[in-house]
Amino acid sequence: MELTINSKILNKKITFSIPGKSYIFADLNGQPGTLGKQICTGGYTSGPTMSYGGQNQKTFESICRRWYRAYVKNVSNF
């Protein structure tokens, strides 16, 4: 599964994917798939990792969008 968000706030496209069985990765570092960053709870890229093992695209997109919103809040707090 994949989802690409065209982030105007971060001024780049972010692609979320599940290249393996369940862990979700985002290409925040410019690298796709498992070379990207694993998304973690609270909008972070370190800590308890987030995963999705189902096959529902809408559920996957909901998880990614929720994480993205939290990530943007974290980044803007610097």
LUMGUDO-638719 format. One record per atom (N, C-alpha, C, O): x, y, z. Coordinates in nm, 4 decimals. Each point is the difference from the previous one (the first is absolute). Last residue first. Example, Ala and Ser with C-alpha at 12.3 -4.5 7.8 and 13.67 -1.06 7.14 Angstrom:
BEGIN
+----------+----------+----------+
!       px !       py !       pz !
+----------+----------+----------+
!   1.2850 !  -0.2250 !   0.7080 !
!   0.0820 !   0.1190 !   0.0060 !
!  -0.0770 !   0.1090 !   0.0730 !
!   0.0509 !   0.1108 !   0.0169 !
!  -0.0219 !  -0.6828 !  -0.0239 !
!  -0.0890 !   0.1190 !   0.0000 !
!   0.0900 !   0.1200 !   0.0000 !
!   0.1036 !  -0.0019 !   0.0665 !
+----------+----------+----------+
! end
This chain:
BEGIN
+----------+----------+----------+
!       px !       py !       pz !
+----------+----------+----------+
!   0.9616 !   2.3557 !   1.6750 !
!   0.1443 !   0.0214 !   0.0164 !
!   0.0321 !   0.1471 !   0.0053 !
!   0.1165 !   0.0372 !   0.0135 !
!  -0.5554 !  -0.2552 !  -0.0952 !
!   0.0304 !   0.0428 !   0.1368 !
!   0.1478 !   0.0276 !   0.0224 !
!   0.0378 !   0.0411 !   0.1097 !
!  -0.2410 !  -0.2201 !  -0.5174 !
!  -0.0220 !   0.1437 !   0.0108 !
!   0.0285 !   0.0544 !   0.1405 !
!   0.0050 !   0.1214 !   0.0197 !
!   0.0246 !  -0.5890 !  -0.1169 !
!   0.1036 !   0.0716 !  -0.0761 !
!  -0.0156 !   0.1506 !   0.0175 !
!   0.0992 !   0.0722 !   0.0093 !
!  -0.4269 !  -0.3556 !   0.1818 !
!   0.1289 !  -0.0179 !   0.0669 !
!   0.1087 !   0.0809 !  -0.0674 !
!   0.0813 !   0.0634 !   0.0671 !
!  -0.5104 !  -0.0748 !  -0.2665 !
!  -0.0043 !   0.0745 !   0.1265 !
!   0.1330 !  -0.0080 !   0.0726 !
!   0.0461 !   0.0998 !   0.0554 !
!  -0.0929 !  -0.3582 !  -0.4410 !
!   0.0077 !   0.1419 !  -0.0355 !
!  -0.0055 !   0.0855 !   0.1263 !
!   0.0727 !   0.0989 !   0.0100 !
!  -0.1379 !  -0.5596 !   0.0443 !
!   0.1381 !   0.0293 !  -0.0387 !
!   0.0178 !   0.1483 !  -0.0319 !
!   0.0972 !   0.0621 !   0.0431 !
!  -0.5320 !  -0.2291 !   0.0401 !
!   0.0775 !   0.0080 !   0.1243 !
!   0.1453 !   0.0359 !  -0.0300 !
!   0.0608 !   0.0771 !   0.0741 !
!  -0.3377 !  -0.1501 !  -0.4449 !
!  -0.0460 !   0.1196 !   0.0728 !
!   0.0783 !   0.0186 !   0.1305 !
!   0.0397 !   0.1116 !   0.0333 !
!   0.0414 !  -0.5067 !  -0.2804 !
!   0.0519 !   0.1180 !  -0.0691 !
!  -0.0403 !   0.1287 !   0.0728 !
!   0.0831 !   0.0889 !   0.0190 !
!  -0.2642 !  -0.5033 !   0.1269 !
!   0.1405 !   0.0125 !   0.0359 !
!   0.0593 !   0.1269 !  -0.0607 !
!   0.0735 !   0.0719 !   0.0677 !
!  -0.5073 !  -0.1763 !  -0.1923 !
!   0.0005 !   0.0360 !   0.1423 !
!   0.1439 !   0.0202 !   0.0479 !
!   0.0295 !   0.0954 !   0.0719 !
!  -0.0899 !  -0.2556 !  -0.5078 !
!  -0.0396 !   0.1419 !   0.0093 !
!   0.0001 !   0.0480 !   0.1449 !
!   0.0396 !   0.1130 !   0.0283 !
!   0.0493 !  -0.5748 !  -0.1134 !
!   0.1073 !   0.0857 !  -0.0520 !
!  -0.0335 !   0.1476 !   0.0144 !
!   0.0858 !   0.0790 !   0.0396 !
!  -0.4144 !  -0.3997 !   0.0787 !
!   0.1143 !  -0.0105 !   0.0912 !
!   0.1096 !   0.0966 !  -0.0425 !
!   0.0557 !   0.0720 !   0.0828 !
!  -0.4228 !  -0.1124 !  -0.3697 !
!  -0.0390 !   0.0676 !   0.1238 !
!   0.1144 !  -0.0005 !   0.1013 !
!   0.0259 !   0.1012 !   0.0651 !
!   0.0223 !  -0.3461 !  -0.4660 !
!   0.0084 !   0.1440 !  -0.0245 !
!  -0.0345 !   0.0792 !   0.1252 !
!   0.0626 !   0.1023 !   0.0276 !
!  -0.1150 !  -0.5701 !  -0.0091 !
!   0.1415 !   0.0343 !  -0.0138 !
!   0.0168 !   0.1510 !  -0.0188 !
!   0.0852 !   0.0613 !   0.0643 !
!  -0.5197 !  -0.2257 !  -0.0701 !
!   0.0542 !  -0.0075 !   0.1360 !
!   0.1476 !   0.0377 !  -0.0004 !
!   0.0457 !   0.0744 !   0.0867 !
!  -0.2579 !  -0.1069 !  -0.5024 !
!  -0.0514 !   0.1160 !   0.0744 !
!   0.0528 !   0.0019 !   0.1434 !
!   0.0320 !   0.1065 !   0.0528 !
!   0.0677 !  -0.4791 !  -0.3379 !
!   0.0733 !   0.1211 !  -0.0387 !
!  -0.0453 !   0.1221 !   0.0800 !
!   0.0826 !   0.0831 !   0.0377 !
!  -0.0883 !  -0.6120 !   0.0995 !
!  -0.0931 !   0.1078 !  -0.0299 !
!   0.0764 !   0.1294 !  -0.0262 !
!   0.0630 !   0.0547 !   0.0905 !
!   0.0971 !  -0.5056 !   0.0556 !
!  -0.0015 !   0.0219 !  -0.1439 !
!  -0.0918 !   0.1146 !  -0.0415 !
!  -0.0252 !   0.0181 !  -0.1191 !
!   0.3379 !  -0.1486 !   0.5976 !
!  -0.1226 !  -0.0270 !  -0.0744 !
!   0.0144 !   0.0302 !  -0.1483 !
!   0.1089 !   0.0308 !  -0.0486 !
!   0.2092 !   0.0342 !   0.4290 !
!   0.0081 !  -0.1282 !  -0.0681 !
!  -0.1230 !  -0.0336 !  -0.0817 !
!  -0.0097 !  -0.1093 !  -0.0557 !
!   0.3148 !   0.5362 !   0.2910 !
!  -0.1344 !  -0.0352 !  -0.0440 !
!   0.0105 !  -0.1261 !  -0.0835 !
!   0.0686 !  -0.0015 !  -0.1022 !
!   0.2346 !   0.3420 !   0.4870 !
!  -0.0123 !  -0.1005 !  -0.1053 !
!  -0.1463 !  -0.0180 !  -0.0362 !
!  -0.0902 !   0.0395 !   0.0739 !
!   0.4914 !   0.2859 !   0.2201 !
!  -0.1384 !  -0.0242 !  -0.0385 !
!  -0.0026 !  -0.1011 !  -0.1137 !
!   0.0892 !  -0.0025 !  -0.0848 !
!   0.2835 !   0.0948 !   0.5111 !
!  -0.0330 !   0.0069 !  -0.1418 !
!  -0.1469 !  -0.0330 !  -0.0253 !
!  -0.0631 !  -0.0754 !   0.0741 !
!   0.3314 !   0.3001 !   0.3586 !
!  -0.0822 !  -0.1157 !  -0.0372 !
!  -0.0472 !   0.0115 !  -0.1456 !
!  -0.0723 !   0.0932 !  -0.0352 !
!   0.4897 !   0.1942 !   0.0976 !
!  -0.0919 !  -0.0407 !   0.1053 !
!  -0.0782 !  -0.1216 !  -0.0442 !
!   0.0449 !  -0.0747 !  -0.0868 !
!   0.1406 !   0.4693 !  -0.2402 !
!   0.0675 !  -0.0891 !   0.0934 !
!  -0.0971 !  -0.0270 !   0.1144 !
!  -0.0844 !   0.0831 !   0.0334 !
!  -0.0281 !   0.2100 !  -0.3793 !
!   0.0674 !  -0.1034 !  -0.0791 !
!   0.0907 !  -0.0857 !   0.0875 !
!   0.0829 !  -0.0756 !  -0.0505 !
!  -0.5764 !   0.3754 !   0.1429 !
!   0.1465 !  -0.0034 !   0.0071 !
!   0.0558 !  -0.1077 !  -0.0930 !
!  -0.0744 !  -0.0805 !  -0.0562 !
!  -0.3971 !   0.2020 !   0.1913 !
!   0.0546 !   0.0827 !  -0.1066 !
!   0.1514 !   0.0063 !  -0.0002 !
!   0.0584 !   0.0948 !  -0.0524 !
!  -0.3495 !  -0.3644 !   0.3512 !
!   0.0094 !   0.1405 !   0.0371 !
!   0.0576 !   0.0902 !  -0.1076 !
!   0.0284 !   0.1166 !   0.0273 !
!   0.0936 !  -0.6368 !  -0.0500 !
!  -0.1139 !   0.0639 !   0.0644 !
!   0.0288 !   0.1456 !   0.0327 !
!   0.1138 !   0.0377 !   0.0280 !
!   0.1545 !  -0.2363 !  -0.4369 !
!  -0.0195 !  -0.0433 !   0.1384 !
!  -0.1135 !   0.0800 !   0.0625 !
!  -0.0404 !   0.1035 !  -0.0529 !
!   0.2827 !  -0.2616 !  -0.4621 !
!  -0.0804 !   0.0942 !   0.0769 !
!  -0.0284 !  -0.0597 !   0.1373 !
!  -0.0206 !  -0.1205 !   0.0143 !
!   0.4586 !   0.0493 !  -0.3448 !
!  -0.1187 !  -0.0643 !   0.0554 !
!  -0.0786 !   0.1039 !   0.0766 !
!   0.0573 !   0.0816 !   0.0722 !
!   0.2682 !   0.0312 !  -0.4954 !
!  -0.0147 !   0.0052 !   0.1462 !
!  -0.1259 !  -0.0753 !   0.0415 !
!  -0.1059 !   0.0164 !  -0.0605 !
!   0.3925 !  -0.1429 !  -0.3941 !
!  -0.0616 !   0.1194 !   0.0566 !
!  -0.0041 !  -0.0072 !   0.1520 !
!   0.0690 !  -0.0813 !   0.0616 !
!   0.0703 !  -0.2762 !  -0.3458 !
!   0.1091 !   0.0958 !   0.0187 !
!  -0.0515 !   0.1319 !   0.0574 !
!   0.0786 !   0.0840 !   0.0440 !
!  -0.3678 !  -0.4471 !  -0.1684 !
!   0.0674 !  -0.0265 !   0.1269 !
!   0.1220 !   0.0888 !   0.0223 !
!   0.0554 !   0.0016 !   0.1100 !
!  -0.3721 !   0.1923 !  -0.4760 !
!  -0.0128 !  -0.1308 !   0.0646 !
!   0.0734 !  -0.0124 !   0.1316 !
!  -0.0035 !   0.0915 !   0.0824 !
!   0.1833 !   0.3050 !  -0.3882 !
!  -0.1265 !  -0.0729 !  -0.0015 !
!   0.0049 !  -0.1288 !   0.0828 !
!   0.1067 !  -0.0496 !   0.0360 !
!   0.1564 !   0.5491 !   0.0133 !
!   0.0212 !  -0.1402 !  -0.0358 !
!  -0.1336 !  -0.0749 !   0.0056 !
!  -0.0762 !   0.0173 !   0.0951 !
!   0.1536 !   0.4465 !   0.0398 !
!   0.0241 !  -0.0098 !  -0.1430 !
!   0.0207 !  -0.1407 !  -0.0501 !
!   0.0249 !  -0.0203 !  -0.1188 !
!  -0.1448 !   0.1634 !   0.5690 !
!   0.1428 !   0.0218 !  -0.0234 !
!   0.0353 !  -0.0105 !  -0.1483 !
!   0.1175 !  -0.0045 !  -0.0364 !
!  -0.5631 !  -0.0710 !   0.1948 !
!   0.0379 !   0.1322 !   0.0519 !
!   0.1464 !   0.0341 !  -0.0262 !
!   0.0363 !   0.1173 !  -0.0089 !
!  -0.3867 !  -0.4934 !  -0.1191 !
!   0.1246 !   0.0399 !  -0.0653 !
!   0.0442 !   0.1411 !   0.0400 !
!   0.0360 !   0.0807 !  -0.0857 !
!  -0.3177 !  -0.4830 !   0.3612 !
!  -0.0210 !   0.1254 !  -0.0725 !
!   0.1346 !   0.0437 !  -0.0572 !
!   0.1031 !  -0.0142 !   0.0657 !
!  -0.3637 !  -0.4742 !   0.1407 !
!   0.1158 !   0.0855 !  -0.0235 !
!  -0.0421 !   0.1252 !  -0.0749 !
!  -0.0969 !  -0.0016 !  -0.0760 !
!  -0.1160 !  -0.4405 !   0.3933 !
!  -0.0258 !   0.1111 !  -0.0917 !
!   0.1238 !   0.0885 !  -0.0062 !
!   0.0561 !   0.0380 !   0.1028 !
!  -0.1570 !  -0.5922 !   0.0138 !
!   0.0556 !   0.1275 !   0.0440 !
!  -0.0172 !   0.1072 !  -0.1063 !
!   0.0186 !  -0.0256 !  -0.1189 !
!  -0.1555 !  -0.4496 !   0.0599 !
!  -0.0895 !   0.0882 !   0.0747 !
!   0.0582 !   0.1364 !   0.0390 !
!  -0.0773 !   0.0928 !   0.0238 !
!   0.2672 !  -0.4524 !  -0.3324 !
!  -0.1282 !  -0.0565 !   0.0431 !
!  -0.0896 !   0.1013 !   0.0705 !
!  -0.1217 !  -0.0025 !  -0.0183 !
!   0.4812 !   0.1980 !  -0.3048 !
!   0.0079 !  -0.1362 !   0.0523 !
!  -0.1382 !  -0.0508 !   0.0360 !
!  -0.0937 !   0.0086 !  -0.0794 !
!   0.1615 !   0.4331 !  -0.0910 !
!   0.0788 !  -0.0842 !  -0.0892 !
!   0.0125 !  -0.1453 !   0.0457 !
!   0.0357 !  -0.0873 !  -0.0791 !
!  -0.3608 !   0.5204 !   0.1309 !
!   0.0233 !  -0.1193 !   0.0812 !
!   0.0779 !  -0.0960 !  -0.0890 !
!  -0.0594 !  -0.0839 !  -0.0677 !
!  -0.0047 !   0.6593 !   0.0634 !
!  -0.0124 !  -0.1330 !  -0.0586 !
!   0.0192 !  -0.1078 !   0.1066 !
!   0.0520 !   0.0246 !   0.1088 !
!  -0.0984 !   0.5548 !  -0.2483 !
!  -0.0076 !  -0.1019 !   0.1046 !
!  -0.0171 !  -0.1345 !  -0.0681 !
!  -0.0701 !  -0.0112 !  -0.1005 !
!   0.2625 !   0.5204 !  -0.0573 !
!  -0.0645 !  -0.1255 !  -0.0370 !
!   0.0113 !  -0.0985 !   0.1156 !
!   0.1092 !  -0.0302 !   0.0481 !
!  -0.0848 !   0.5936 !  -0.1537 !
!   0.0356 !  -0.1072 !   0.0932 !
!  -0.0782 !  -0.1240 !  -0.0409 !
!  -0.1228 !   0.0029 !  -0.0083 !
!   0.2948 !   0.5053 !  -0.2154 !
!  -0.0912 !  -0.1133 !   0.0006 !
!   0.0530 !  -0.1052 !   0.0968 !
!   0.1201 !  -0.0263 !   0.0064 !
!  -0.0344 !   0.5726 !   0.0456 !
!   0.0455 !  -0.1212 !  -0.0684 !
!  -0.1096 !  -0.1053 !   0.0032 !
!  -0.0962 !   0.0102 !   0.0762 !
!   0.1153 !   0.4229 !   0.1769 !
!   0.0480 !   0.0305 !  -0.1344 !
!   0.0628 !  -0.1216 !  -0.0688 !
!   0.1042 !   0.0104 !  -0.0647 !
!  -0.3411 !   0.0611 !   0.5024 !
!   0.1391 !  -0.0451 !  -0.0012 !
!   0.0661 !   0.0226 !  -0.1356 !
!   0.1204 !  -0.0206 !  -0.0153 !
!  -0.5706 !   0.1542 !   0.0686 !
!   0.0639 !   0.0488 !   0.1226 !
!   0.1487 !  -0.0356 !   0.0003 !
!   0.0840 !   0.0830 !   0.0349 !
!  -0.3755 !  -0.2428 !  -0.3703 !
!   0.0348 !   0.1395 !  -0.0246 !
!   0.0730 !   0.0589 !   0.1202 !
!   0.0812 !   0.0913 !  -0.0146 !
!  -0.1420 !  -0.6118 !  -0.1636 !
!   0.0013 !   0.0889 !   0.1160 !
!   0.0447 !   0.1402 !  -0.0381 !
!   0.1165 !   0.0226 !  -0.0329 !
!  -0.3327 !  -0.4788 !  -0.1848 !
!   0.0729 !   0.1153 !  -0.0507 !
!  -0.0050 !   0.1077 !   0.1080 !
!  -0.0954 !   0.0774 !   0.0074 !
!   0.0563 !  -0.6319 !   0.0170 !
!  -0.0568 !   0.1270 !   0.0435 !
!   0.0892 !   0.1105 !  -0.0551 !
!   0.1213 !  -0.0003 !   0.0209 !
!  -0.2252 !  -0.5562 !  -0.1209 !
!   0.0874 !   0.1158 !  -0.0167 !
!  -0.0765 !   0.1243 !   0.0402 !
!  -0.1110 !   0.0242 !  -0.0474 !
!   0.0991 !  -0.5947 !   0.1246 !
!  -0.0736 !   0.1252 !   0.0052 !
!   0.1012 !   0.1118 !  -0.0155 !
!   0.1017 !   0.0018 !   0.0694 !
!  -0.1527 !  -0.5913 !  -0.1192 !
!   0.0712 !   0.1272 !  -0.0032 !
!  -0.0975 !   0.1158 !   0.0086 !
!  -0.1156 !  -0.0097 !  -0.0413 !
!   0.1875 !  -0.5787 !   0.0974 !
!  -0.0835 !   0.1176 !   0.0000 !
!   0.0876 !   0.1234 !   0.0000 !
!   0.1103 !  -0.0002 !   0.0548 !
+----------+----------+----------+
! end
